[in-house]
């Protein structure tokens, strides 16, 4: 629990001073790409409520950033869909995990929003 709180604090400090591109890249490298990524833990149904909350805050932070390419409104819609799915997972709603897996489609976002 302390590790999660410390991670959130570091992320918040880092996000406050980082550019939008840095925010997105940092979030992806930390929470989505590694084998032990938080998003993968959530997808397996193994994340704690605190970890899910941490990922919600991460997605909200990248939602506020402007993607390197593509439509900002479409970016926000995708981010909001992921946050809604994460909140369902956190609330133990049966549809949450499948909605999260659908929203957590890397290629769907990369094709539309990822820069070079």
Phi and psi in radians as a Rosetta constraint file:
Dihedral C 1 N 2 CA 2 C 2 CIRCULARHARMONIC -1.130 0.35
Dihedral N 2 CA 2 C 2 N 3 CIRCULARHARMONIC -0.643 0.35
Dihedral C 2 N 3 CA 3 C 3 CIRCULARHARMONIC -1.109 0.35
Dihedral N 3 CA 3 C 3 N 4 CIRCULARHARMONIC -0.720 0.35
Dihedral C 3 N 4 CA 4 C 4 CIRCULARHARMONIC -1.128 0.35
Dihedral N 4 CA 4 C 4 N 5 CIRCULARHARMONIC -0.751 0.35
Dihedral C 4 N 5 CA 5 C 5 CIRCULARHARMONIC -1.106 0.35
Dihedral N 5 CA 5 C 5 N 6 CIRCULARHARMONIC -0.729 0.35
Dihedral C 5 N 6 CA 6 C 6 CIRCULARHARMONIC -1.136 0.35
Dihedral N 6 CA 6 C 6 N 7 CIRCULARHARMONIC -0.714 0.35
Dihedral C 6 N 7 CA 7 C 7 CIRCULARHARMONIC -1.067 0.35
Dihedral N 7 CA 7 C 7 N 8 CIRCULARHARMONIC -0.769 0.35
Dihedral C 7 N 8 CA 8 C 8 CIRCULARHARMONIC -1.084 0.35
Dihedral N 8 CA 8 C 8 N 9 CIRCULARHARMONIC -0.724 0.35
Dihedral C 8 N 9 CA 9 C 9 CIRCULARHARMONIC -1.107 0.35
Dihedral N 9 CA 9 C 9 N 10 CIRCULARHARMONIC -0.809 0.35
Dihedral C 9 N 10 CA 10 C 10 CIRCULARHARMONIC -1.091 0.35
Dihedral N 10 CA 10 C 10 N 11 CIRCULARHARMONIC -0.710 0.35
Dihedral C 10 N 11 CA 11 C 11 CIRCULARHARMONIC -1.112 0.35
Dihedral N 11 CA 11 C 11 N 12 CIRCULARHARMONIC -0.761 0.35
Dihedral C 11 N 12 CA 12 C 12 CIRCULARHARMONIC -1.091 0.35
Dihedral N 12 CA 12 C 12 N 13 CIRCULARHARMONIC -0.754 0.35
Dihedral C 12 N 13 CA 13 C 13 CIRCULARHARMONIC -1.125 0.35
Dihedral N 13 CA 13 C 13 N 14 CIRCULARHARMONIC -0.765 0.35
Dihedral C 13 N 14 CA 14 C 14 CIRCULARHARMONIC -1.138 0.35
Dihedral N 14 CA 14 C 14 N 15 CIRCULARHARMONIC -0.691 0.35
Dihedral C 14 N 15 CA 15 C 15 CIRCULARHARMONIC -1.182 0.35
Dihedral N 15 CA 15 C 15 N 16 CIRCULARHARMONIC -0.580 0.35
Dihedral C 15 N 16 CA 16 C 16 CIRCULARHARMONIC -1.125 0.35
Dihedral N 16 CA 16 C 16 N 17 CIRCULARHARMONIC -0.541 0.35
Dihedral C 16 N 17 CA 17 C 17 CIRCULARHARMONIC -1.896 0.35
Dihedral N 17 CA 17 C 17 N 18 CIRCULARHARMONIC 0.033 0.35
Dihedral C 17 N 18 CA 18 C 18 CIRCULARHARMONIC -1.708 0.35
Dihedral N 18 CA 18 C 18 N 19 CIRCULARHARMONIC 2.723 0.35
Dihedral C 18 N 19 CA 19 C 19 CIRCULARHARMONIC -1.319 0.35
Dihedral N 19 CA 19 C 19 N 20 CIRCULARHARMONIC 2.904 0.35
Dihedral C 19 N 20 CA 20 C 20 CIRCULARHARMONIC -1.019 0.35
Dihedral N 20 CA 20 C 20 N 21 CIRCULARHARMONIC -0.759 0.35
Dihedral C 20 N 21 CA 21 C 21 CIRCULARHARMONIC -1.090 0.35
Dihedral N 21 CA 21 C 21 N 22 CIRCULARHARMONIC -0.716 0.35
Dihedral C 21 N 22 CA 22 C 22 CIRCULARHARMONIC -1.144 0.35
Dihedral N 22 CA 22 C 22 N 23 CIRCULARHARMONIC -0.662 0.35
Dihedral C 22 N 23 CA 23 C 23 CIRCULARHARMONIC -1.074 0.35
Dihedral N 23 CA 23 C 23 N 24 CIRCULARHARMONIC -0.845 0.35
Dihedral C 23 N 24 CA 24 C 24 CIRCULARHARMONIC -1.147 0.35
Dihedral N 24 CA 24 C 24 N 25 CIRCULARHARMONIC -0.868 0.35
Dihedral C 24 N 25 CA 25 C 25 CIRCULARHARMONIC -1.062 0.35
Dihedral N 25 CA 25 C 25 N 26 CIRCULARHARMONIC -0.745 0.35
Dihedral C 25 N 26 CA 26 C 26 CIRCULARHARMONIC -1.104 0.35
Dihedral N 26 CA 26 C 26 N 27 CIRCULARHARMONIC -0.757 0.35
Dihedral C 26 N 27 CA 27 C 27 CIRCULARHARMONIC -1.112 0.35
Dihedral N 27 CA 27 C 27 N 28 CIRCULARHARMONIC -0.734 0.35
Dihedral C 27 N 28 CA 28 C 28 CIRCULARHARMONIC -1.141 0.35
Dihedral N 28 CA 28 C 28 N 29 CIRCULARHARMONIC -0.798 0.35
Dihedral C 28 N 29 CA 29 C 29 CIRCULARHARMONIC -1.103 0.35
Dihedral N 29 CA 29 C 29 N 30 CIRCULARHARMONIC -0.624 0.35
Dihedral C 29 N 30 CA 30 C 30 CIRCULARHARMONIC -1.551 0.35
Dihedral N 30 CA 30 C 30 N 31 CIRCULARHARMONIC -0.761 0.35
Dihedral C 30 N 31 CA 31 C 31 CIRCULARHARMONIC -1.874 0.35
Dihedral N 31 CA 31 C 31 N 32 CIRCULARHARMONIC -0.169 0.35
Dihedral C 31 N 32 CA 32 C 32 CIRCULARHARMONIC -2.197 0.35
Dihedral N 32 CA 32 C 32 N 33 CIRCULARHARMONIC -0.588 0.35
Dihedral C 32 N 33 CA 33 C 33 CIRCULARHARMONIC -1.520 0.35
Dihedral N 33 CA 33 C 33 N 34 CIRCULARHARMONIC -0.785 0.35
Dihedral C 33 N 34 CA 34 C 34 CIRCULARHARMONIC -1.082 0.35
Dihedral N 34 CA 34 C 34 N 35 CIRCULARHARMONIC 2.763 0.35
Dihedral C 34 N 35 CA 35 C 35 CIRCULARHARMONIC -1.020 0.35
Dihedral N 35 CA 35 C 35 N 36 CIRCULARHARMONIC -0.593 0.35
Dihedral C 35 N 36 CA 36 C 36 CIRCULARHARMONIC -1.720 0.35
Dihedral N 36 CA 36 C 36 N 37 CIRCULARHARMONIC 0.421 0.35
Dihedral C 36 N 37 CA 37 C 37 CIRCULARHARMONIC -1.058 0.35
Dihedral N 37 CA 37 C 37 N 38 CIRCULARHARMONIC 2.564 0.35
Dihedral C 37 N 38 CA 38 C 38 CIRCULARHARMONIC -1.045 0.35
Dihedral N 38 CA 38 C 38 N 39 CIRCULARHARMONIC -0.670 0.35
Dihedral C 38 N 39 CA 39 C 39 CIRCULARHARMONIC -1.103 0.35
Dihedral N 39 CA 39 C 39 N 40 CIRCULARHARMONIC -0.609 0.35
Dihedral C 39 N 40 CA 40 C 40 CIRCULARHARMONIC -1.247 0.35
Dihedral N 40 CA 40 C 40 N 41 CIRCULARHARMONIC -0.627 0.35
Dihedral C 40 N 41 CA 41 C 41 CIRCULARHARMONIC -1.135 0.35
Dihedral N 41 CA 41 C 41 N 42 CIRCULARHARMONIC -0.737 0.35
Dihedral C 41 N 42 CA 42 C 42 CIRCULARHARMONIC -1.098 0.35
Dihedral N 42 CA 42 C 42 N 43 CIRCULARHARMONIC -0.792 0.35
Dihedral C 42 N 43 CA 43 C 43 CIRCULARHARMONIC -1.046 0.35
Dihedral N 43 CA 43 C 43 N 44 CIRCULARHARMONIC -0.493 0.35
Dihedral C 43 N 44 CA 44 C 44 CIRCULARHARMONIC -1.518 0.35
Dihedral N 44 CA 44 C 44 N 45 CIRCULARHARMONIC -0.088 0.35
Dihedral C 44 N 45 CA 45 C 45 CIRCULARHARMONIC 1.336 0.35
Dihedral N 45 CA 45 C 45 N 46 CIRCULARHARMONIC 0.426 0.35
Dihedral C 45 N 46 CA 46 C 46 CIRCULARHARMONIC -1.891 0.35
Dihedral N 46 CA 46 C 46 N 47 CIRCULARHARMONIC 0.025 0.35
Dihedral C 46 N 47 CA 47 C 47 CIRCULARHARMONIC -1.506 0.35
Dihedral N 47 CA 47 C 47 N 48 CIRCULARHARMONIC 2.522 0.35
Dihedral C 47 N 48 CA 48 C 48 CIRCULARHARMONIC -1.357 0.35
Dihedral N 48 CA 48 C 48 N 49 CIRCULARHARMONIC 2.931 0.35
Dihedral C 48 N 49 CA 49 C 49 CIRCULARHARMONIC -1.041 0.35
Dihedral N 49 CA 49 C 49 N 50 CIRCULARHARMONIC -0.682 0.35
Dihedral C 49 N 50 CA 50 C 50 CIRCULARHARMONIC -1.145 0.35
Dihedral N 50 CA 50 C 50 N 51 CIRCULARHARMONIC -0.671 0.35
Dihedral C 50 N 51 CA 51 C 51 CIRCULARHARMONIC -1.191 0.35
Dihedral N 51 CA 51 C 51 N 52 CIRCULARHARMONIC -0.694 0.35
Dihedral C 51 N 52 CA 52 C 52 CIRCULARHARMONIC -1.117 0.35
Dihedral N 52 CA 52 C 52 N 53 CIRCULARHARMONIC -0.742 0.35
Dihedral C 52 N 53 CA 53 C 53 CIRCULARHARMONIC -1.057 0.35
Dihedral N 53 CA 53 C 53 N 54 CIRCULARHARMONIC -0.685 0.35
Dihedral C 53 N 54 CA 54 C 54 CIRCULARHARMONIC -1.091 0.35
Dihedral N 54 CA 54 C 54 N 55 CIRCULARHARMONIC -0.744 0.35
Dihedral C 54 N 55 CA 55 C 55 CIRCULARHARMONIC -1.204 0.35
Dihedral N 55 CA 55 C 55 N 56 CIRCULARHARMONIC -0.623 0.35
Dihedral C 55 N 56 CA 56 C 56 CIRCULARHARMONIC -1.036 0.35
Dihedral N 56 CA 56 C 56 N 57 CIRCULARHARMONIC -0.815 0.35
Dihedral C 56 N 57 CA 57 C 57 CIRCULARHARMONIC -1.106 0.35
Dihedral N 57 CA 57 C 57 N 58 CIRCULARHARMONIC -0.662 0.35
Dihedral C 57 N 58 CA 58 C 58 CIRCULARHARMONIC -1.083 0.35
Dihedral N 58 CA 58 C 58 N 59 CIRCULARHARMONIC -0.842 0.35
Dihedral C 58 N 59 CA 59 C 59 CIRCULARHARMONIC -1.143 0.35
Dihedral N 59 CA 59 C 59 N 60 CIRCULARHARMONIC -0.650 0.35
Dihedral C 59 N 60 CA 60 C 60 CIRCULARHARMONIC -1.118 0.35
Dihedral N 60 CA 60 C 60 N 61 CIRCULARHARMONIC -0.636 0.35
Dihedral C 60 N 61 CA 61 C 61 CIRCULARHARMONIC -1.171 0.35
Dihedral N 61 CA 61 C 61 N 62 CIRCULARHARMONIC -0.748 0.35
Dihedral C 61 N 62 CA 62 C 62 CIRCULARHARMONIC -1.274 0.35
Dihedral N 62 CA 62 C 62 N 63 CIRCULARHARMONIC -0.455 0.35
Dihedral C 62 N 63 CA 63 C 63 CIRCULARHARMONIC -1.094 0.35
Dihedral N 63 CA 63 C 63 N 64 CIRCULARHARMONIC -0.627 0.35
Dihedral C 63 N 64 CA 64 C 64 CIRCULARHARMONIC -1.286 0.35
Dihedral N 64 CA 64 C 64 N 65 CIRCULARHARMONIC -0.342 0.35
Dihedral C 64 N 65 CA 65 C 65 CIRCULARHARMONIC -1.449 0.35
Dihedral N 65 CA 65 C 65 N 66 CIRCULARHARMONIC 2.743 0.35
Dihedral C 65 N 66 CA 66 C 66 CIRCULARHARMONIC -1.625 0.35
Dihedral N 66 CA 66 C 66 N 67 CIRCULARHARMONIC 2.237 0.35
Dihedral C 66 N 67 CA 67 C 67 CIRCULARHARMONIC -1.168 0.35
Dihedral N 67 CA 67 C 67 N 68 CIRCULARHARMONIC 2.706 0.35
Dihedral C 67 N 68 CA 68 C 68 CIRCULARHARMONIC -1.023 0.35
Dihedral N 68 CA 68 C 68 N 69 CIRCULARHARMONIC -0.548 0.35
Dihedral C 68 N 69 CA 69 C 69 CIRCULARHARMONIC -2.598 0.35
Dihedral N 69 CA 69 C 69 N 70 CIRCULARHARMONIC 2.922 0.35
Dihedral C 69 N 70 CA 70 C 70 CIRCULARHARMONIC 1.629 0.35
Dihedral N 70 CA 70 C 70 N 71 CIRCULARHARMONIC 3.101 0.35
Dihedral C 70 N 71 CA 71 C 71 CIRCULARHARMONIC -1.433 0.35
Dihedral N 71 CA 71 C 71 N 72 CIRCULARHARMONIC 2.179 0.35
Dihedral C 71 N 72 CA 72 C 72 CIRCULARHARMONIC -1.057 0.35
Dihedral N 72 CA 72 C 72 N 73 CIRCULARHARMONIC -0.697 0.35
Dihedral C 72 N 73 CA 73 C 73 CIRCULARHARMONIC -1.118 0.35
Dihedral N 73 CA 73 C 73 N 74 CIRCULARHARMONIC -0.696 0.35
Dihedral C 73 N 74 CA 74 C 74 CIRCULARHARMONIC -1.161 0.35
Dihedral N 74 CA 74 C 74 N 75 CIRCULARHARMONIC -0.645 0.35
Dihedral C 74 N 75 CA 75 C 75 CIRCULARHARMONIC -1.053 0.35
Dihedral N 75 CA 75 C 75 N 76 CIRCULARHARMONIC -0.838 0.35
Dihedral C 75 N 76 CA 76 C 76 CIRCULARHARMONIC -1.091 0.35
Dihedral N 76 CA 76 C 76 N 77 CIRCULARHARMONIC -0.718 0.35
Dihedral C 76 N 77 CA 77 C 77 CIRCULARHARMONIC -1.052 0.35
Dihedral N 77 CA 77 C 77 N 78 CIRCULARHARMONIC -0.769 0.35
Dihedral C 77 N 78 CA 78 C 78 CIRCULARHARMONIC -1.135 0.35
Dihedral N 78 CA 78 C 78 N 79 CIRCULARHARMONIC -0.728 0.35
Dihedral C 78 N 79 CA 79 C 79 CIRCULARHARMONIC -1.112 0.35
Dihedral N 79 CA 79 C 79 N 80 CIRCULARHARMONIC -0.762 0.35
Dihedral C 79 N 80 CA 80 C 80 CIRCULARHARMONIC -1.107 0.35
Dihedral N 80 CA 80 C 80 N 81 CIRCULARHARMONIC -0.638 0.35
Dihedral C 80 N 81 CA 81 C 81 CIRCULARHARMONIC -1.120 0.35
Dihedral N 81 CA 81 C 81 N 82 CIRCULARHARMONIC -0.686 0.35
Dihedral C 81 N 82 CA 82 C 82 CIRCULARHARMONIC -1.204 0.35
Dihedral N 82 CA 82 C 82 N 83 CIRCULARHARMONIC -0.745 0.35
Dihedral C 82 N 83 CA 83 C 83 CIRCULARHARMONIC -1.072 0.35
Dihedral N 83 CA 83 C 83 N 84 CIRCULARHARMONIC -0.760 0.35
Dihedral C 83 N 84 CA 84 C 84 CIRCULARHARMONIC -1.073 0.35
Dihedral N 84 CA 84 C 84 N 85 CIRCULARHARMONIC -0.740 0.35
Dihedral C 84 N 85 CA 85 C 85 CIRCULARHARMONIC -1.131 0.35
Dihedral N 85 CA 85 C 85 N 86 CIRCULARHARMONIC -0.735 0.35
Dihedral C 85 N 86 CA 86 C 86 CIRCULARHARMONIC -1.097 0.35
Dihedral N 86 CA 86 C 86 N 87 CIRCULARHARMONIC -0.678 0.35
Dihedral C 86 N 87 CA 87 C 87 CIRCULARHARMONIC -1.152 0.35
Dihedral N 87 CA 87 C 87 N 88 CIRCULARHARMONIC -0.608 0.35
Dihedral C 87 N 88 CA 88 C 88 CIRCULARHARMONIC -1.181 0.35
Dihedral N 88 CA 88 C 88 N 89 CIRCULARHARMONIC -0.719 0.35
Dihedral C 88 N 89 CA 89 C 89 CIRCULARHARMONIC -1.044 0.35
Dihedral N 89 CA 89 C 89 N 90 CIRCULARHARMONIC -0.799 0.35
Dihedral C 89 N 90 CA 90 C 90 CIRCULARHARMONIC -1.079 0.35
Dihedral N 90 CA 90 C 90 N 91 CIRCULARHARMONIC -0.626 0.35
Dihedral C 90 N 91 CA 91 C 91 CIRCULARHARMONIC -1.467 0.35
Dihedral N 91 CA 91 C 91 N 92 CIRCULARHARMONIC 0.058 0.35
Dihedral C 91 N 92 CA 92 C 92 CIRCULARHARMONIC 1.135 0.35
Dihedral N 92 CA 92 C 92 N 93 CIRCULARHARMONIC 0.466 0.35
Dihedral C 92 N 93 CA 93 C 93 CIRCULARHARMONIC -1.246 0.35
Dihedral N 93 CA 93 C 93 N 94 CIRCULARHARMONIC 2.284 0.35
Dihedral C 93 N 94 CA 94 C 94 CIRCULARHARMONIC -1.037 0.35
Dihedral N 94 CA 94 C 94 N 95 CIRCULARHARMONIC -0.547 0.35
Dihedral C 94 N 95 CA 95 C 95 CIRCULARHARMONIC -1.434 0.35
Dihedral N 95 CA 95 C 95 N 96 CIRCULARHARMONIC -0.204 0.35
Dihedral C 95 N 96 CA 96 C 96 CIRCULARHARMONIC -1.059 0.35
Dihedral N 96 CA 96 C 96 N 97 CIRCULARHARMONIC -0.776 0.35
Dihedral C 96 N 97 CA 97 C 97 CIRCULARHARMONIC -1.140 0.35
Dihedral N 97 CA 97 C 97 N 98 CIRCULARHARMONIC -0.754 0.35
Dihedral C 97 N 98 CA 98 C 98 CIRCULARHARMONIC -1.187 0.35
Dihedral N 98 CA 98 C 98 N 99 CIRCULARHARMONIC -0.653 0.35
Dihedral C 98 N 99 CA 99 C 99 CIRCULARHARMONIC -1.146 0.35
Dihedral N 99 CA 99 C 99 N 100 CIRCULARHARMONIC -0.667 0.35
Dihedral C 99 N 100 CA 100 C 100 CIRCULARHARMONIC -1.121 0.35
Dihedral N 100 CA 100 C 100 N 101 CIRCULARHARMONIC -0.786 0.35
Dihedral C 100 N 101 CA 101 C 101 CIRCULARHARMONIC -1.059 0.35
Dihedral N 101 CA 101 C 101 N 102 CIRCULARHARMONIC -0.648 0.35
Dihedral C 101 N 102 CA 102 C 102 CIRCULARHARMONIC -1.193 0.35
Dihedral N 102 CA 102 C 102 N 103 CIRCULARHARMONIC -0.759 0.35
Dihedral C 102 N 103 CA 103 C 103 CIRCULARHARMONIC -1.239 0.35
Dihedral N 103 CA 103 C 103 N 104 CIRCULARHARMONIC -0.445 0.35
Dihedral C 103 N 104 CA 104 C 104 CIRCULARHARMONIC -1.604 0.35
Dihedral N 104 CA 104 C 104 N 105 CIRCULARHARMONIC 0.728 0.35
Dihedral C 104 N 105 CA 105 C 105 CIRCULARHARMONIC -1.625 0.35
Dihedral N 105 CA 105 C 105 N 106 CIRCULARHARMONIC 1.772 0.35
Dihedral C 105 N 106 CA 106 C 106 CIRCULARHARMONIC -0.979 0.35
Dihedral N 106 CA 106 C 106 N 107 CIRCULARHARMONIC -0.872 0.35
Dihedral C 106 N 107 CA 107 C 107 CIRCULARHARMONIC -1.064 0.35
Dihedral N 107 CA 107 C 107 N 108 CIRCULARHARMONIC -0.670 0.35
Dihedral C 107 N 108 CA 108 C 108 CIRCULARHARMONIC -1.025 0.35
Dihedral N 108 CA 108 C 108 N 109 CIRCULARHARMONIC -0.673 0.35
Dihedral C 108 N 109 CA 109 C 109 CIRCULARHARMONIC -1.427 0.35
Dihedral N 109 CA 109 C 109 N 110 CIRCULARHARMONIC -0.755 0.35
Dihedral C 109 N 110 CA 110 C 110 CIRCULARHARMONIC -1.057 0.35
Dihedral N 110 CA 110 C 110 N 111 CIRCULARHARMONIC -0.730 0.35
Dihedral C 110 N 111 CA 111 C 111 CIRCULARHARMONIC -1.040 0.35
Dihedral N 111 CA 111 C 111 N 112 CIRCULARHARMONIC -0.614 0.35
Dihedral C 111 N 112 CA 112 C 112 CIRCULARHARMONIC -1.651 0.35
Dihedral N 112 CA 112 C 112 N 113 CIRCULARHARMONIC -0.649 0.35
Dihedral C 112 N 113 CA 113 C 113 CIRCULARHARMONIC -2.021 0.35
Dihedral N 113 CA 113 C 113 N 114 CIRCULARHARMONIC -0.359 0.35
Dihedral C 113 N 114 CA 114 C 114 CIRCULARHARMONIC -1.327 0.35
Dihedral N 114 CA 114 C 114 N 115 CIRCULARHARMONIC 2.344 0.35
Dihedral C 114 N 115 CA 115 C 115 CIRCULARHARMONIC -1.403 0.35
Dihedral N 115 CA 115 C 115 N 116 CIRCULARHARMONIC -2.714 0.35
